[in-house]
Structures are given as C-alpha cells and as structure tokens.
Amino acid sequence: MTFETVLLWIAVLLFSSVLSSKISDKFAVPVLLLFLAVGMLAGSEGIGKIYFDNVQLAKNIGVLALIFIIFSGGLDTNWKDTKSIIIPGILLSTFGVLLTAIITGLFAVYIFKFSMLEGILLGSVVSSTDAAAVFAILRSKRISLKKPLKPLLEFESGSNDPMAIFLTTGVLSLLTLKGPGLLWLVPRFFLDMGMGALTGFFMAKAIIFCIKRLHLDYEGLYPVATISLILFTYVIAAFFKGNGILAVYLVGLGLGQAEFPNKKSIMKFHDGLAWISQITMFVTLGLLVFPSRLVSLTGTGLLITIVLMLIARPVSIFLCLKPFKFPMPKKIMISWVGLRGSVPIILATFPLAAGIAQAETIFNIVFFIVIASVFIQGTSIPLISKLLKLDVPLPAKKAYPIEFEKVEGIDAELMDIIVPYNSEAIGKMIKELKIPEKCLIMLISRNDKFVIPSGTTVIESGDVLLVLANARDLSALQQIFAHFKE
C-alpha cells in the first residue's frame, strides 16, 4: 500500500466518523457505536478489506488515546457541582467497580466454563462505564438529568477507569505469573492508586506553575506544551508503579479548576484532540475485530450482557449508595445508564497481547457486550429518564461573538442574564437602571440578533444580556431585573 493510499484511507475513515456523528444526533444512536461500525466496515470482513491483526499496536493506540480522553474529561469536569457527590462517586468508582467485576466474573465462570481468575478477568475488563455516551444521547434529544445525577455519573465514569485498569492488569498478572495469590493485590492496590494520586496532584501544581511562567510568544505552542506535560505525568506515574490514567485524570481535574493563560484555547484544543483520539481508537478496534466471530457468541454474549445490566450493575449501585439519601428512581437511573464504552474494548486487548489461553474469547465477548450494552441501554435512556421523571430540559447555550478569558488580577466573569417577561426594567433605558458601577453590559441578544448597547438602549422582554461583572455586582444586577410588575 503506497503512502498516498494510506493517507486516503485515513482521510476517508476520519471524515466518515465525523459524518456519523450527525447520524448520532439525529437518531440518538451512540456515536461510539458508529465509530466502531466505520472501523468494522473498513476491516477485512467489510467493504474496505483492510486486514489488521496487530494486537500490540492496537493496545498502544488505545492506551495513548485513553490518556488524552481521560485528561479532557477531567478538564471539563465542573468541580462546583462535583464536590457535593465526591464520596458516593469515589465509592462507585472503586468498590462499585470491584463488585461489578466479581459478580460478572462469577457468572462468566458458570456461563463460559472459565477458571475463576479468567472469569474475574472478564468481569474486570467490562467493569468501567462511559457517561459521555449517555449525555451525548440525551443531548441529541435536548434533555438532561436532574441533579445530582449528571455530576455523579460524569465523575464516576471519569474516575472508575483507573480501578478497572488496576483489576485487569492485576488479575492478568496472577494468570501469567502463577505465583502470587489474591492477597498480593491489596498492597499493589494502595501503591497503584496512591502513587497515581500523588503524581497527579503534584503534576497538576507543576503544570499550572509552568504554564503561568512560560510566556510563549506563540499561542499555538501552549497546547503542545500541555501534550508533553500530560505524557510526562503518565510516564512518571508508571515509573513509580502508580496508576498513570488516575494521575492524568487528576491533572485534568486540577487544571480545570485553575486560572492560567490561554486556558480557553487549551481546553478547545484538548476537546478536539479527545475526539480525534476517540475516532482513532474506535476505528482501530473496529478494524481489529472479525464480525463473523461474534455471531457464534450471540446467545452467551447476550446472557452475560443481561447479567451485567440487570444484576451486577444494580447490585453494586444499590450497595454503594445505601448510606446516602438517594431516592429509588435515581438509583434505578444510575443503574441503567452504566453503559460500557471504549475502556472495556481497550482492556480486552491486554489479555490478547499477553497471550493467555482464553484471550480471543474474552476479546470477542467484550466487544459483543459493548455493542449490546450501548444499543440496548443507550437507545432507551431518554424513555427511561421520562418514565422515572428524572429528565429536565437541556439549557440552550447561546453562541456570542465575544469571548472573555479570566486571568489573575481580574475579578470578573462574562455571564448572560435573561430579562423576565414581567420585569419592571422592561421599557426602561439602561441609563435609567441602577446598574452597579463596575458592571458592564457588553451585548444584548434580541430576536436572534445582537444589539450593541448604549445608555439609551431600551430593555425589552426576553432580552439576553451578556454582562461582564464580579459575583457581587452580577447578583445586584439580577436583583434589578427580578423586580416584577404587579
């Protein structure tokens, strides 16, 4: 295959994946399912006839992609909403993952006649969840979930991957080394998570310190710097026998809450990089699978999927959330939205690369579970959320032609305020309102058009004001518009 042919296939696969996202939005089909389909269609049994069976390369691509996906997830996490659910979130992402792995593993021993360790390995591989697929489906239907479901699910899915990786690599070590027993995993767990957490904490501080003092002349170099520092984080954690994925997630979480130069452009870049990583990873894994080998696993694969969806996941959720005041409908919803995503398929390449006896069977089962989980649970999420009365309208985000990046020394935020339809401010000029001195109305969105305000601009009902102010002045301005006509 010539270099130009390779470039052509890369272009076709990338563009096909981008177009498939439009199908996802229109028909509420999870985008990861479509990315996998693109890879499978391009594979040796599809129309593309590309033969790919390099397991080690697929594993390395998957891990590299996961580093940037997990970092981006941490970067986008809203800590203000997340901190209230941190304890149940940690329980779900550790003890919940362990319970899911054990319960699924025990059924796998019975269904597939695996050894105990092989069953637990399969359970460990499929133990993590993917909330991004959940919210992509809800977003396509213009709905969201009531609090605290959204932050809890986002935090759980972002933080449960390290535990799934630890269990997978730990059980795999027990299968290949043949020496240590299960108790060997206990000290290894504390080393893995402890060093991963410490590395992530200190690297987040170091990266923020570094970015603030780089003073680069070219804005485009800041994302390049963050790429190198993220990779440094993963490698340092791995060197000290820590969990590199946990370290990377905590770095993303730390940077997301900090203020530093060019933060918005860095976040946009890493959002795009995460999408490229997802496409590359799913297409690669789609190329790696042979669809004909999944057909023979339909019955047993569907059975283990049902066990995971209706027994393992619900039991782990109900036990972990028992100490907390979560109503039954919310527990049911959390149980149902435990979609399997990219991580299980990546982890399924680990046994293949290690060459254990049941590796190919485990890979094909996991692939089937992910497809079935996403298809069955994913497509039913909007309906389930409505039946449980946990859906809320998705707030519309207005795109403004003005951007503002908060930096040190400026105590202000760019926020929008909607003028209520019965506000006393309606019909008055801006200069007639007692607007705080340091509160600046930058722009008005009115009837899908933008108005540049002046003192004589008259406020109309339904106006959306783009305001630059600190928290105190913004609150005072909101009070002005909150006075209603009798």
NORMOLIN-V783091 format. One record per backbone hydrogen bond with DSSP energy under -1.0 kcal/mol. NH is the residue of the N-H (numbers start at 1). CO is the residue of the C=O. E is the energy in kcal/mol with one decimal. If there is no record, write none. Layout:
nh | co | e
NH | CO | E
NH | CO | E
//
This chain:
nh | co | e
6 | 2 | -2.1
7 | 3 | -2.3
8 | 4 | -2.2
9 | 5 | -2.4
10 | 6 | -2.4
11 | 7 | -2.5
12 | 8 | -2.6
13 | 9 | -2.8
14 | 10 | -2.5
15 | 11 | -2.6
16 | 12 | -2.4
17 | 13 | -1.9
18 | 14 | -2.1
19 | 15 | -2.4
20 | 16 | -1.8
22 | 19 | -1.1
23 | 19 | -1.0
24 | 20 | -2.1
25 | 21 | -2.0
26 | 22 | -1.9
27 | 23 | -2.7
28 | 24 | -1.3
34 | 30 | -1.1
35 | 31 | -2.4
36 | 32 | -2.2
37 | 33 | -1.9
38 | 34 | -2.2
39 | 35 | -1.8
40 | 36 | -2.6
41 | 37 | -2.7
42 | 38 | -1.7
46 | 43 | -1.7
48 | 41 | -2.5
49 | 43 | -1.6
50 | 42 | -2.1
55 | 53 | -1.4
58 | 54 | -2.2
59 | 55 | -2.7
60 | 56 | -2.4
61 | 57 | -2.6
62 | 58 | -2.4
63 | 59 | -2.5
64 | 60 | -2.4
65 | 61 | -2.6
66 | 62 | -2.4
67 | 63 | -1.9
68 | 64 | -1.2
69 | 65 | -2.1
70 | 66 | -2.9
71 | 67 | -1.9
72 | 68 | -2.1
73 | 69 | -2.0
74 | 70 | -2.2
75 | 71 | -2.4
76 | 72 | -1.8
82 | 78 | -2.0
83 | 79 | -2.6
85 | 82 | -2.0
89 | 85 | -2.2
90 | 86 | -2.4
91 | 87 | -2.2
92 | 88 | -2.4
93 | 89 | -2.0
96 | 91 | -2.5
98 | 94 | -2.3
99 | 95 | -2.6
100 | 96 | -2.3
101 | 97 | -2.5
102 | 98 | -2.4
103 | 99 | -2.7
104 | 100 | -2.4
105 | 101 | -2.2
106 | 102 | -2.5
107 | 103 | -1.8
108 | 104 | -2.2
109 | 105 | -1.9
110 | 106 | -1.4
111 | 107 | -3.2
112 | 108 | -2.6
119 | 115 | -2.4
120 | 116 | -2.5
121 | 117 | -2.2
122 | 118 | -2.0
123 | 119 | -2.4
124 | 120 | -2.5
125 | 121 | -2.3
126 | 122 | -1.6
127 | 124 | -1.2
130 | 339 | -1.9
135 | 131 | -2.4
136 | 132 | -1.8
137 | 133 | -1.8
138 | 134 | -2.2
139 | 135 | -2.3
140 | 136 | -1.7
142 | 139 | -1.5
143 | 138 | -2.5
144 | 392 | -3.2
146 | 390 | -2.1
149 | 146 | -1.8
152 | 148 | -2.0
153 | 149 | -2.8
154 | 150 | -2.3
155 | 151 | -2.6
156 | 152 | -2.7
157 | 153 | -2.4
158 | 154 | -1.8
159 | 155 | -2.2
160 | 156 | -1.7
164 | 160 | -1.9
165 | 161 | -2.6
166 | 162 | -2.5
167 | 163 | -2.6
168 | 164 | -2.4
169 | 165 | -2.7
170 | 166 | -2.6
171 | 167 | -2.8
172 | 168 | -2.2
173 | 169 | -1.9
174 | 170 | -1.8
175 | 171 | -1.9
176 | 172 | -2.0
177 | 173 | -3.1
184 | 181 | -1.4
185 | 182 | -1.9
186 | 183 | -1.3
188 | 184 | -1.2
189 | 185 | -2.3
190 | 186 | -1.6
191 | 187 | -2.1
192 | 188 | -3.0
193 | 189 | -2.9
194 | 190 | -1.9
195 | 191 | -2.4
196 | 192 | -1.5
197 | 193 | -2.6
198 | 194 | -2.5
199 | 195 | -2.5
200 | 196 | -2.3
201 | 197 | -2.5
202 | 198 | -2.5
203 | 199 | -2.5
204 | 200 | -1.9
205 | 201 | -1.6
206 | 202 | -2.4
207 | 203 | -2.9
208 | 204 | -2.1
209 | 205 | -2.3
210 | 206 | -2.4
211 | 207 | -2.9
212 | 208 | -2.1
221 | 218 | -1.7
222 | 219 | -1.4
225 | 221 | -2.2
226 | 222 | -2.2
227 | 223 | -2.2
228 | 224 | -1.9
229 | 225 | -2.1
230 | 226 | -2.4
231 | 227 | -2.2
232 | 228 | -2.2
233 | 229 | -2.1
234 | 230 | -2.1
235 | 231 | -2.4
236 | 232 | -2.9
237 | 233 | -2.3
238 | 234 | -2.2
239 | 235 | -2.5
240 | 236 | -1.7
241 | 238 | -1.6
242 | 237 | -3.8
243 | 192 | -2.4
247 | 243 | -2.1
248 | 244 | -2.3
249 | 245 | -2.4
250 | 246 | -2.3
251 | 247 | -1.9
252 | 248 | -2.3
253 | 249 | -2.4
254 | 250 | -2.5
255 | 251 | -2.7
256 | 252 | -2.0
263 | 260 | -1.1
266 | 262 | -2.1
267 | 263 | -2.6
268 | 264 | -2.4
269 | 265 | -2.2
270 | 266 | -2.4
271 | 267 | -1.8
272 | 268 | -2.0
273 | 269 | -2.5
274 | 270 | -2.1
275 | 271 | -1.7
276 | 272 | -2.3
277 | 273 | -2.5
278 | 274 | -2.4
279 | 275 | -2.6
280 | 276 | -2.8
281 | 277 | -2.6
282 | 278 | -2.8
283 | 279 | -2.6
284 | 280 | -2.2
285 | 281 | -2.5
286 | 282 | -2.4
287 | 283 | -2.1
288 | 284 | -1.6
289 | 285 | -1.3
293 | 290 | -2.0
294 | 291 | -1.5
297 | 294 | -1.1
298 | 295 | -1.6
301 | 297 | -3.2
302 | 298 | -2.1
303 | 299 | -1.8
304 | 300 | -2.3
305 | 301 | -1.7
306 | 302 | -2.2
307 | 303 | -2.0
308 | 304 | -2.2
309 | 305 | -2.6
310 | 306 | -3.2
311 | 307 | -1.9
312 | 307 | -2.5
313 | 308 | -2.2
315 | 311 | -2.5
316 | 312 | -2.1
317 | 313 | -2.3
318 | 314 | -2.8
319 | 315 | -2.2
320 | 316 | -2.1
321 | 317 | -2.3
324 | 321 | -1.4
326 | 324 | -1.9
331 | 327 | -1.8
332 | 328 | -2.5
333 | 329 | -2.2
334 | 330 | -2.6
335 | 331 | -2.1
336 | 332 | -2.3
337 | 333 | -2.0
339 | 337 | -2.1
346 | 342 | -2.1
347 | 343 | -3.2
348 | 344 | -1.6
349 | 346 | -1.5
350 | 347 | -1.1
353 | 349 | -2.8
354 | 350 | -2.0
355 | 351 | -1.2
356 | 351 | -1.5
359 | 356 | -1.4
362 | 358 | -2.7
363 | 359 | -2.5
364 | 360 | -2.3
365 | 361 | -2.5
366 | 362 | -2.7
367 | 363 | -2.4
368 | 364 | -2.2
369 | 365 | -2.8
370 | 366 | -2.6
371 | 367 | -2.1
372 | 368 | -2.9
373 | 369 | -3.1
374 | 370 | -2.5
375 | 371 | -2.3
376 | 372 | -3.0
377 | 373 | -2.0
378 | 373 | -1.1
379 | 375 | -1.1
384 | 380 | -2.6
385 | 381 | -2.7
386 | 382 | -1.5
387 | 383 | -2.5
388 | 384 | -2.3
390 | 385 | -3.0
392 | 144 | -2.0
394 | 142 | -1.8
410 | 407 | -1.7
412 | 410 | -1.4
413 | 469 | -2.9
415 | 467 | -2.9
417 | 465 | -2.4
419 | 463 | -3.1
423 | 420 | -1.4
424 | 483 | -3.5
426 | 423 | -1.2
427 | 459 | -3.0
428 | 425 | -2.0
430 | 457 | -1.8
431 | 455 | -2.5
432 | 429 | -1.5
433 | 430 | -1.3
435 | 433 | -2.0
439 | 436 | -1.8
440 | 468 | -2.6
442 | 466 | -2.6
443 | 466 | -1.2
444 | 451 | -2.2
445 | 464 | -3.0
446 | 449 | -3.5
449 | 446 | -1.3
451 | 444 | -3.4
457 | 454 | -1.4
459 | 428 | -2.8
462 | 419 | -1.7
463 | 460 | -1.7
464 | 445 | -2.0
465 | 417 | -3.2
466 | 443 | -3.2
467 | 415 | -3.8
468 | 440 | -3.2
469 | 413 | -2.2
474 | 470 | -2.5
475 | 471 | -1.9
476 | 472 | -1.9
477 | 473 | -2.2
478 | 474 | -2.2
479 | 475 | -1.7
480 | 476 | -1.3
481 | 477 | -1.6
485 | 422 | -2.9
//
